Amino acid sequence: MKSKTFSAIFLASSIFILVSIFSFTILVDPYDVTGINLLHIKHKLTRDGRLQKINRIKELKSIDNLILGSSRSERLNPDTVNKLIGGYTYTFGVGGAGIEDALGLLLYLEKEQKLPKNIILCLDFISFGEGKPSEGFYKIPELNFLNSQNTNQNYAAKLFSIDALRASFKTFKIHMKHIEPNSYIDQNGFLKSKETTPSGDMESIKRVADYYYNFNYKKGDIQFSKERFEYLNRIVIMSQKHHISLYAMLTPEHAELYRMVESNPKLFHKLGYVKQKLSSITPYYDAMILNEKTTDSKNFEDAVHYNEQMGNYLLEELLTPCNNKYK
């Protein structure tokens, strides 16, 4: 009898704890899945930028200007774009994003009849490398135009994950203490942060440069994907079809990493190949060069992530017609 009572209490307690945890996660809603901010939380802290940003885009009635790219593009300030060409700008820059993320989002917006007037497409040298898309791409059905079987995690599953619970506690803690977090994504998709590591830190720049050269660029053995160049071509065709102005840019790297690429004949040849392929598909602004901006460490947080100051410079070069910097 006692064992049955204990089992019943244990089961009831477990259910109560689980319901409480799930209710707390729904209430905080770190990924903006429900769109209901009952606690009036100012900053949501998550590690899944795709999910947070796709939910934000669903809320928006229209977007005039859309920034697309990897985490590098998160430093392009939408307000700067608004000043240069007008309208409302949203930044869909997410860590690990490939060209397939950009195409997937545009296909989704086309279906929803919410395509922007202008697209700022940020392309990294590595954007066209061979390899599977990231797991984050597969798990967002709005992006995954490849119809992969890996799309098996719906929003409810994501909301009730350990990652969501961790993000909920962190978000709630910051909210209750009225603390400005070190970094967060604002309502326009822009990554705002306090500089815990100041721009110009050469130790950070060299560490990331070594990592990219050895692992991402494989010391020159990186191979490129025909499919990903075709994804870019589809974006160009879609832009022409819907009369969208497309501003494409090959993103810059700090001189420390660029010189490593330049000193490797095989890798430097492959960079030339990528640039040639890009120019055969669309005009683009080539920012992956050596100049006074890319050699100035104060413009970079590490070897591949430029800061907001550099981002503003790039936007002015990209969006000011008289500059005529396109290849």
Steps between C-alpha positions, in 0.01 A plus 500: 500500500781737595684423177188584297457826689866587444473419129188714467665793678817460293300491175288800598810695608680417176204611291470821703871578454486433125187711455659780704817491289307499172271780622802707599663447160179596318462808720854622431485377137871553418452429128188718461304194388169617645553870431337580835732688734299491823801587716603791275850359471723740311785268399463132406826307534520193277756295311271435203496815291320333211193409702484834679537696178259294292235555768570873497467511121163328528382788719610769254240615250762611250876544460649761269863395531628158601857420606594136443816321607689320773593632844731749328198691368351538849723808537333681210279755671144517356478864607794584274322334207183696580696826486668410171206367298194551721233256612508233770792255518527160665823304546471126444863424576547180699801301613600226259254611232577397144367624169223240536367691803466814288323317218277312743386820669431673168297204375298515821446877468400456136234252605379739771509795257735690731810535283707815567577779256874476563724208596846542651661160446818439699707217354797348681786326319393184680132543403554285192705225661390138471318339788155460642299799623502549875256314721335835575401535134348152488294555814319813380228389255457854363865496387548137403403501133704181455217304663749298699373240742704680765215750530345324794518752780194719521472815707343320794792257518744790484314691769512203736868424449779525759645787296171691524483440875854628546426805285180565699679504835777722365250739340283514812801564725618792286143635483441489877834665580442770235846429360607587147637171359844479341337423166149460362309512173275804476160524328670577168725193510808708585751351744564751774778429745737642753860455394623242750798453266587839348527532124861482392596217735775329297500188716137434407561590136797262467322216679197517270720546192691181583176311557344612172812429299550151643142377537265706284737560210677167560839655422393535137316171456153659522268390219204692363141400432331546162164487677582802715600710201169394346319616816654844445387492138144421614510801736608722210221366277242547776618858556464579131158335484365710788691820413706484821824697520775254595814629672751214528824519695792262556568563868840619626749318718773647713836533327646235732278232342504648152881485488485133600268441204722707272817314602346163408502479116235228490265685735556839338420347161174366643413846630550629147275223371222597743526866403485411131193280556328777695559760230356259240177475702446853635680830553642511851704719731832331576594580860731198538815689411797661670449870565530750784170381647580128510849560638365717782435264791268752664241412235482134606393297800688199365639388164160464330254708705520872434347747745217748459737779398631289213145390421391860452791559263409191298136606473596843374729345238236245404195725482642830372464490118777749423759276664469250212696232685329203337684227309 
